[in-house]
């Protein structure tokens, strides 16, 4: 395998990529990965609508990582409590860990 130079690696800055929808989606996926260390299925699905995904990721980041009096684990706990009325199967395996 050849070496990868700095000029060949993609920039992670939002304004560095052109305005095409594919590049915008790729940039949003990179931002989501850098924030959460993964790209969730929800984010991948919302990648079909990059304008909405951008707003969603900004709101999610402000709610979960923004300045505020609550610690991150308390914010996650509140998010799980709020989601209880909604039947989300992905959250069910988490309950024995929290309870």
Secondary structure, 3 states (H helix, E strand, C coil): CCCCCHHHCCCCCHHHCCCCHHHHHHHHHHHHHHHHCCCCHHHHHHCCCHHHHHHHHHHHHHHHHCCCCCCHHHHHHHHHHHHHHCCCHHHHCCHHHHC
